[in-house]
Each structure stands twice: as C-alpha cells, then as structure tokens.
Amino acid sequence: MERYIFYILAVLLIVSAIAAVSSKKMLRSVIYLLFTLCGIAGIYFLIDYNFLAAIQLTVYAGGIIVLIIFSVILVHHIEMELEVAKLSKKLLVGAACALGLGVFLATIYAHDFKVVENFNTTTTEQIGLKLLSYEAGGFILPFELISVLLLASMIGAIVIAKGKKLVKSEKSNVESIQKNNN
Amino acid sequence: MNFSNFLIMRHEILLLAITLLLLVGEIFIPKNKKESLVHLAIFLFGIHTAVGFLQLDESTLFGGSFRTNNLINFFKNILNVGVLIILLQSADWLQEKIVNQNRGTEFFILLFSSLLGMYFMISSGDFLMFYIGLELSTLPVAALAAFEVSKRISSESGIKLILSAALASGVSLFGISLLYATSGSIFFEAIIEVITANNLTILGFILFFSGLSFKISLVPFHFWTADVYEGAPISVASYLSVISKGAAVFILMILMFTIFKPLMHVWENMVYVIALATMFIGNLFALRQQNMKRFLAFSSIAQAGFILLGLISGTQLGVATIVYFVLIYIFSNLAAFGVVQAISLKTGKENMNDYNGLYRTNPNLSLVMLLALFSLAGIPPVAGFFGKFFLFTAAASKGYYLLVFLAVVNVTISLYYYLLVIRAMFIRKNENPIPFFKNKIYMRLGLIITVIGILVLGLYSPLYDYIYELSSVLN
C-alpha cells in the first residue's frame, strides 16, 4: 500500500514540478509549485516525519506561496506571459539535465548504504527540547543565528524598498512630499 | 554550563552588540544628526578590532557546533583589520552620498551581520552552522550591492549576486546532504572518523566544493564576479573581493585539510585543473578590461587561482602560506580599491584612460596605487612577492613543478596588465588629467594603513613564523 502511495506522490511531484517551470503564465507556475510542496509534505507523512510535514504545509504551502502570489500580483501584470525558450535550447538543457540525473542516480544506487534499525518516530516534544538545548546535538546556536539572519534580511529588504523615495538629488519635490506626510 | 565559557565567543558577541547598538541608535538619533553614527560605528569597530588581538582560549561550545583555536582567532583578526580599512575608505562616500539619503547606518548593520556570518562560518564545527554562516555572510552583501538604489546598474548587480549565491548555496547544500547520507552525521569530528573515498562521497564533495568556489570566484564559477563588482558600490566590491573571498578560502582550506583529507588523491587533480583555468582565464580577461573595477575583478579571480597552489600542497606549509598570502592580498587589494574609490568619489571617473597623467596631479595617490599593483603582481621589495613566492614553494615541495612553472608564466602575464595601469599613471600624457584633490582624514588613514601593511608584511619575517606555528593545528 505504502509503495503505491509513494508512486502516486512521486508522479504528482514530478508532473507539477515540470509544469511549474514550463508554464507560460506566472500565477499558474506558482500554483503548480504549491502542488509540488504539498507532494513533498505527503512524502514526509509517508516516512513518519509528522512534524516536518506539518511545518512544510504551514510554512511553505501556506506562507511562502501566499508571499510569492502577493509579490507576483504586486510586481507584474498577471496577464503577462513569460518568454519561452527556443527548441534548441530546451533540448540542450534537457540533455544536460538527463546527463546529470543519470550520473546522480547511478552513483546513489551503486552506493552501499548502511541500514539503520531505528523506527522511532521523533515527537514534537523531542524536537522542541532539542531546539533549545545547548548540549551536543542541540540547536540553540543555529536557532539564534537564524534570528540574526532574519533581522539582516529584513533590514536589507527595507534598504532596497525604501531607497528610491529618499534620493534627494534626483527629485527635489520628493522631499517636500515627505515633509507634508510627516 | 559555566557562563564564562561564552567568552570564547568574544568576537561574535562584541560584533553582535555593536550591530544592535547601531540599530537602536538608528531608531533614536534624529535625522539631521545621523552623521555621528558613521563616526560611532567606525570608532566601535576600531575598538572591536583592537580587542580581538587579546589572547583567547582554545575550546568548543554547544557540543562542538562552535569551535575556536588560535589560527581561527588570528584569521578573524585579519578579517577585522580588512573590514576596518574598508570602513575607513568608505566613510567619505557614506558621508557625502548615503547619509543624506538616510541610509548610512544600514550600511554598517548589513556589513557587520555579514561579517558575523563569516565568524560563525569559519568557527563552525558542523555543517549546519557552516551553512547558516554562509547564508548570513552572503545575503546582507546582496542588499549592500544594490545599495545605490538610484543606479540601475547597482540593482542589477544585487540581483545577479543573490541569484548566483542562491544557486551556489543550493548546490553546496545538496553536496552536504550527500555527505550526510554517506557518513550519517553533520559534525566534522564524526565525519572525519567514517569518511572514505567512495563515489557518493566524492560526488558530495564536488558539489560542496563548487558551492564554495562561487564565493571564491574560481573558474568556471566566476561569471558573476565582474558584473557584480562593476555595479556594486566600490566599498562593497572590495568587501566581496577580499573579506568574502578570504573567509571562504579559509573555511575551504580547513575542511579540505581535515575532513576531506582521505579524498586528497581525488581533489588534488581537481584543484590542479581549476587552479590552471582560474589563473589563465582571470589573467587573459584582465588584459582587455578598461573599467578599473572590472579590471580588479579579473585580477582578483587570477589571485584566487594562485591561492589554490597552496591548497594543493595539503601540508602545514600550505596552510601557513595561504593565510599569509590572504593577509597580504587584503592589504594590497584594499590599497588598489581605495585609490579607485577616492578617485571615483571625487571625479566619478573609473576608466583606465582617465588615469593618464595622474602622477603629475596626484603623486601620493599614484604612489599608493603603484605599491598596491607591485604587491599584487609580486615584485620583490613589497609584500606580494613573498606571498606568491611562499605559495609556489608550498606547491613545489609536493613536486608540482609544471604547475609552478605555469603559475610563473601567469605572473608574467599579470605583470603586463598591472604595468598598463602604471604606464597610464606615470608615463602617459593627458591634456586634462584628474585635477589635484585632497582626501579627507578617514580615507587618508585607510590608505596609510594599507601602505604600511604592504611595506611591513614583506620585511617583518617573525610574522610568517608566527603564522606557521599557528598552522600546526591543522595537521
């Protein structure tokens, strides 16, 4: 039974991933991406990573996709169609991808993996404790560092977003508008 | 857990405190007094740099995720000095162009968070910390590259940097996942014990290496370099070319000499080919550049190729020569970038032809540039010669005579294009050369430190001995 579910998910993943990169319309691409992310969440459920699957659904399928949709709607006209590559380029890229896939699959299948006899499901409680533990295997340091990363990204985004309005040399009237706003 | 143990993270804690302090200052200091924050930031970072030279214990924290030893501390100090010089050189640009756009403090916050990422990256004890450090060191720089938002070319370079960096870290992450699949751990200590040269590990290593090669801009992963350097503000370009590259070289060296040591017979050949390609392509493309920033970009690609000569030796000598070379390279390259920055700030000129006759009007700047280019080219009295010479010795000690010979050929090629700039400055005549101008105190200080560095590092040999002593930790 599990095997069939895996194959169904795999087909869903591959088809929607190909559709996401080859679709002409931007918004459709995003929706196909949503299916891909849901498929990955399904795979996580299948291998008993319940917490990861829940995170995948809430953060990626829920949050990120909504963000992408917002930015697509804000930045571009939705009707705009993306450029499609020439056939020769498509073939070239396809051949390169197939070659890469071949190399990777051959190497991975040829590898003699160690089988781990550990079927314990990781519970959310364990993950929470590990996340704030400073012993070996704890994740408090990466957790804190990621918060710095988030802060820096937000400041970077603000710098880029607010910049244009405040350039005085280019448009002197911008300044007066701002004064009025203040 | 004893909280005084945290003091071994002194670099990180201090830098984070400075960053947060600036952030609070940005919120509470009124708009017309923002300029004082530039002075404050430089002053605080100066103190941070000085404090960094105090002795630190060698230890690990957080169950091995964070580790530090004297070599790592020394390298953090090198990065600090480099960033301090960059701050001094960019103070004028910030005061004249950026503070009146109300964005001066963000420059420091982003730069410092990126530096913090590098600290954690080179002190990392597992791949998770390494990866987060890598991201933290790259993402803010992308925002910095797009800092001059009114210029289209600056935004373009920001987007180019972030796309290539995202691709690179994706590739590198896939490599790490393959390594995890074969070794069952992300901790360096644990991987060292189980790693063997099987195909999947080698594949993972190659992907991981390619990801870092993007940061060091080795051929064939160098395509972003010239475009990003040309579009980004000059201080950001110099940050990318020395600090970012230096940190990436350092962590790559640590990992290749420790956990990837069993794969050495594989990566020797790989590094051999990449070193040759990087040196030749960097040098040959630098010949045709007219824009000084693009010129320095290709020159920095070629210099990265020379660094690989130390990497290929895989010995303590290799470690010492790489650290020594990076130290000299930071000073020389920052001197060159500093002159370009000073001229670009005053006149807006960035082409090699604009430098014609510079010696007649601005003798001091021309002499700094002369020293910097001599050092980059490796002409004997200045430090750059010793840096390159030691790297060649390291490679020759393992019997790579052909590689060393080809590297010397490359030094000759590079000498030609470095001399092109010198000819423009000293020999060529120009009817309306760049007029005489005086630099402000920060810029002058920034250039003086680099000149002292270039002159002293080559003559003061105990420093090299000290680095060699520190390098023993990697054997």
HADDOCK unambig.tbl for C-alpha pairs under 7 A between the chains (distance, minus, plus):
assign (segid A and resid 107 and name CA) (segid B and resid 199 and name CA) 6.36 0.50 0.50
assign (segid A and resid 107 and name CA) (segid B and resid 200 and name CA) 5.84 0.50 0.50
assign (segid A and resid 108 and name CA) (segid B and resid 200 and name CA) 6.39 0.50 0.50
assign (segid A and resid 111 and name CA) (segid B and resid 200 and name CA) 6.59 0.50 0.50
assign (segid A and resid 113 and name CA) (segid B and resid 182 and name CA) 6.99 0.50 0.50
assign (segid A and resid 134 and name CA) (segid B and resid 62 and name CA) 4.97 0.50 0.50
assign (segid A and resid 134 and name CA) (segid B and resid 63 and name CA) 6.94 0.50 0.50
assign (segid A and resid 135 and name CA) (segid B and resid 62 and name CA) 5.45 0.50 0.50
assign (segid A and resid 135 and name CA) (segid B and resid 63 and name CA) 4.99 0.50 0.50
assign (segid A and resid 136 and name CA) (segid B and resid 62 and name CA) 6.01 0.50 0.50
assign (segid A and resid 136 and name CA) (segid B and resid 63 and name CA) 3.49 0.50 0.50
assign (segid A and resid 136 and name CA) (segid B and resid 64 and name CA) 6.54 0.50 0.50
assign (segid A and resid 137 and name CA) (segid B and resid 63 and name CA) 6.58 0.50 0.50
assign (segid A and resid 142 and name CA) (segid B and resid 129 and name CA) 5.99 0.50 0.50
assign (segid A and resid 146 and name CA) (segid B and resid 132 and name CA) 6.97 0.50 0.50
assign (segid A and resid 149 and name CA) (segid B and resid 136 and name CA) 5.38 0.50 0.50
assign (segid A and resid 152 and name CA) (segid B and resid 110 and name CA) 6.11 0.50 0.50
assign (segid A and resid 152 and name CA) (segid B and resid 113 and name CA) 6.49 0.50 0.50
assign (segid A and resid 152 and name CA) (segid B and resid 140 and name CA) 6.14 0.50 0.50
assign (segid A and resid 153 and name CA) (segid B and resid 139 and name CA) 6.76 0.50 0.50
assign (segid A and resid 153 and name CA) (segid B and resid 140 and name CA) 6.37 0.50 0.50
assign (segid A and resid 156 and name CA) (segid B and resid 110 and name CA) 6.97 0.50 0.50
assign (segid A and resid 156 and name CA) (segid B and resid 140 and name CA) 6.15 0.50 0.50
assign (segid A and resid 156 and name CA) (segid B and resid 143 and name CA) 5.01 0.50 0.50
assign (segid A and resid 160 and name CA) (segid B and resid 143 and name CA) 6.83 0.50 0.50
assign (segid A and resid 160 and name CA) (segid B and resid 146 and name CA) 6.95 0.50 0.50
assign (segid A and resid 160 and name CA) (segid B and resid 147 and name CA) 6.79 0.50 0.50
assign (segid A and resid 160 and name CA) (segid B and resid 149 and name CA) 6.55 0.50 0.50
assign (segid A and resid 163 and name CA) (segid B and resid 149 and name CA) 5.86 0.50 0.50
assign (segid A and resid 164 and name CA) (segid B and resid 149 and name CA) 6.13 0.50 0.50
assign (segid A and resid 164 and name CA) (segid B and resid 150 and name CA) 6.08 0.50 0.50
assign (segid A and resid 166 and name CA) (segid B and resid 101 and name CA) 5.44 0.50 0.50
assign (segid A and resid 167 and name CA) (segid B and resid 101 and name CA) 5.50 0.50 0.50
assign (segid A and resid 168 and name CA) (segid B and resid 101 and name CA) 6.81 0.50 0.50
